[in-house]
Amino acid sequence: MDLFSFGPIAAVLDGAYNLVTGISTTIAPIAGTASGLAAVVMLTMLVRIVLLPVGRSQVRAEYTRRRLAPKLAELQRKHGKDRETLTRTSMELYQAEKASPFAGMLPLLLQIPVISLVYAVFTHTTIAGHTNSLLTEHAFGAPLGTSFVGLSGAGDAVWPGMLVFLVVLALIATVTTVSRKVLALPQPAGQAAPGGLVRVLSFLPYITVVFAAFVPLAAAVYILTSTTWTVVERSVLRRLLDPERNAPAGRIEPSPSH
C-alpha cells in the first residue's frame, strides 16, 4: 500500500499540490512555460522558511557538541574501561552544562514528514486520485516529470531539454562541493584531525548527484534548491549563533590547566 494514498496523508499531499500548482498559475503570466519550475523553487523555499527553527536548533547543538568534545574525550580517557562510570559521568556533564546528547535530533526527526510530503509532490504522478499536472509541464524544453536517465534513453531528440538536466546536475555537484567546505566545523584545539574513513565519508554527499539523475526534473530542482538553502542557512546561522562572536567584549576565556 502506498502510504501517500492513505486518507489524511493524501489530503495533506493534495493541499501541497494545490499550493504549488496555484503558485505556478499565478506566476505563469511572468514566468511563462517555466512557471512550473519556478513554483517548485518557491514552494521549496517556503517550506525551508517554515523549518528555520529546526536549522537554528541544529546549529546550537553543533556548538554544544564542539564545546563539550574535549571534556567528553577526557572522561573517555579516564573511564573508558568502566562503561557504567563513563555513562554516569557523561550524563552528569550534560546536566551540569544544561545540555543533552540528543540536542537537535528531535527537531530533525520532526521535519522528515514535512520534507517527505513535499518531495512526494514532485515525484508522484497521481495525487489523491487525480493526475499530478505539475509533472506534465515542461521548462525550457525539459519535462518536469521525466528524469535525466529517462530522457537520455528516450531515443528521440532530447535537446535542449537534456541541457537543462545537465545544468541542474552540475549545480547540485557545485553546491555539494561548497557545502563540504562551508558546513565543516573547524576542529577544536588539541583535537586530532579526522581519520581516513571520516574523510572518505565526507564525499558521500556526492551520491545526491547520482540520485538526482534518477528522479523527475521537478524533484531534482527541489534537491538543488533545498541543498543550496541549507548551505546558505547554515552559514548565516553559524555566524549569528557563534558563541565566540557573541561573547561580551573584553571577555577572556580561561586557559586550560596543565
ZAMARGU-4260 file (C-alpha; in steps of 0.2 Angstrom, whole numbers, plus 5000, padded with zeros to 4 digits):
<rodrens>
0) 5000/5000/5000 | 5006/5017/4996 | 5007/5027/5012 | 5003/5043/5002 | 4986/5036/4997
5) 4981/5035/5015 | 4966/5047/5018 | 4974/5060/5029 | 4991/5060/5021 | 4983/5060/5004
10) 4973/5076/5009 | 4989/5085/5016 | 4998/5080/5000 | 4984/5086/4989 | 4985/5103/4999
15) 5003/5104/4995 | 5000/5100/4977 | 4986/5113/4976 | 4998/5126/4983 | 5012/5123/4971
20) 5000/5122/4956 | 4992/5138/4962 | 5009/5147/4963 | 5013/5141/4945 | 4996/5148/4939
25) 4999/5164/4947 | 5016/5167/4941 | 5013/5160/4923 | 5010/5177/4915 | 5028/5182/4921
30) 5037/5165/4921 | 5029/5158/4905 | 5032/5140/4902 | 5045/5140/4916 | 5031/5144/4929
35) 5031/5125/4935 | 5049/5125/4938 | 5048/5142/4947 | 5034/5136/4958 | 5045/5121/4963
40) 5058/5133/4969 | 5046/5144/4978 | 5037/5130/4987 | 5054/5123/4992 | 5059/5140/4999
45) 5043/5142/5008 | 5045/5126/5017 | 5063/5129/5022 | 5057/5146/5029 | 5045/5137/5040
50) 5058/5124/5045 | 5071/5138/5050 | 5068/5134/5069 | 5075/5117/5065 | 5091/5124/5057
55) 5093/5135/5072 | 5092/5121/5084 | 5104/5110/5074 | 5117/5124/5074 | 5115/5127/5093
60) 5118/5108/5095 | 5133/5108/5084 | 5141/5122/5095 | 5136/5112/5111 | 5144/5096/5105
65) 5160/5105/5100 | 5161/5114/5116 | 5159/5098/5126 | 5170/5087/5115 | 5186/5090/5125
70) 5178/5086/5141 | 5170/5071/5135 | 5186/5065/5127 | 5194/5067/5145 | 5180/5057/5153
75) 5183/5044/5139 | 5202/5043/5144 | 5198/5042/5162 | 5184/5030/5162 | 5185/5021/5145
80) 5187/5004/5153 | 5172/5007/5165 | 5157/5009/5154 | 5145/5012/5169 | 5156/5026/5176
85) 5158/5033/5159 | 5140/5034/5156 | 5136/5041/5173 | 5149/5055/5172 | 5145/5059/5154
90) 5127/5062/5159 | 5132/5072/5174 | 5142/5083/5162 | 5127/5086/5151 | 5117/5090/5166
95) 5129/5102/5173 | 5131/5111/5156 | 5112/5111/5154 | 5114/5101/5138 | 5108/5085/5130
100) 5117/5072/5120 | 5101/5071/5109 | 5100/5090/5106 | 5095/5094/5088 | 5089/5077/5085
105) 5071/5078/5089 | 5068/5094/5078 | 5077/5085/5064 | 5066/5070/5065 | 5050/5081/5066
110) 5055/5089/5049 | 5056/5072/5040 | 5037/5070/5037 | 5036/5088/5030 | 5051/5085/5018
115) 5044/5068/5013 | 5027/5076/5009 | 5035/5090/4998 | 5046/5078/4989 | 5031/5067/4985
120) 5023/5081/4976 | 5037/5081/4964 | 5038/5063/4961 | 5021/5055/4962 | 5011/5055/4945
125) 4995/5053/4954 | 4990/5063/4970 | 4973/5059/4979 | 4966/5050/4965 | 4970/5063/4951
130) 4984/5066/4939 | 4999/5077/4945 | 4998/5090/4931 | 5014/5098/4938 | 5024/5083/4931
135) 5016/5085/4914 | 5023/5103/4912 | 5039/5107/4903 | 5053/5121/4907 | 5065/5126/4893
140) 5061/5110/4883 | 5063/5099/4898 | 5049/5088/4905 | 5047/5091/4924 | 5040/5073/4926
145) 5055/5064/4917 | 5072/5060/4925 | 5089/5063/4917 | 5091/5044/4914 | 5074/5043/4907
150) 5076/5057/4895 | 5093/5051/4889 | 5086/5034/4885 | 5071/5041/4876 | 5079/5039/4859
155) 5071/5055/4852 | 5078/5072/4850 | 5081/5077/4868 | 5089/5094/4866 | 5088/5107/4873
160) 5079/5098/4887 | 5095/5087/4891 | 5105/5104/4893 | 5093/5109/4907 | 5096/5092/4916
165) 5115/5094/4914 | 5114/5112/4921 | 5104/5106/4936 | 5115/5091/4940 | 5131/5102/4938
170) 5124/5115/4950 | 5120/5101/4963 | 5138/5095/4962 | 5144/5113/4964 | 5133/5116/4979
175) 5139/5099/4986 | 5157/5104/4984 | 5154/5121/4993 | 5144/5113/5007 | 5159/5101/5011
180) 5169/5117/5015 | 5156/5128/5022 | 5147/5116/5033 | 5163/5108/5041 | 5165/5115/5058
185) 5184/5118/5062 | 5192/5106/5074 | 5193/5111/5092 | 5211/5115/5098 | 5221/5099/5103
190) 5208/5088/5094 | 5215/5076/5081 | 5211/5079/5063 | 5198/5067/5055 | 5204/5050/5050
195) 5204/5042/5033 | 5187/5034/5035 | 5179/5051/5040 | 5187/5060/5025 | 5181/5046/5014
200) 5163/5048/5021 | 5164/5066/5018 | 5162/5063/5000 | 5145/5053/5002 | 5135/5069/4999
205) 5140/5067/4980 | 5129/5052/4980 | 5115/5066/4979 | 5120/5070/4961 | 5118/5052/4956
210) 5102/5051/4965 | 5096/5067/4956 | 5099/5059/4939 | 5086/5046/4943 | 5071/5057/4949
215) 5060/5068/4939 | 5067/5085/4935 | 5055/5093/4947 | 5062/5083/4961 | 5080/5087/4955
220) 5076/5105/4956 | 5069/5103/4973 | 5085/5094/4979 | 5096/5108/4971 | 5085/5122/4980
225) 5085/5113/4996 | 5103/5110/4996 | 5108/5127/4992 | 5096/5134/5005 | 5104/5123/5018
230) 5122/5129/5014 | 5117/5147/5015 | 5106/5145/5030 | 5119/5135/5040 | 5132/5148/5036
235) 5122/5163/5041 | 5116/5154/5057 | 5133/5149/5062 | 5139/5167/5061 | 5124/5173/5071
240) 5125/5159/5084 | 5144/5158/5086 | 5147/5159/5105 | 5164/5167/5102 | 5157/5180/5091
245) 5143/5184/5103 | 5154/5184/5119 | 5155/5200/5128 | 5168/5212/5123 | 5184/5210/5133
250) 5179/5194/5140 | 5194/5182/5142 | 5191/5164/5141 | 5200/5154/5155 | 5215/5145/5148
255) 5215/5126/5151 | 5225/5120/5166 | 5241/5110/5163
</rodrens>
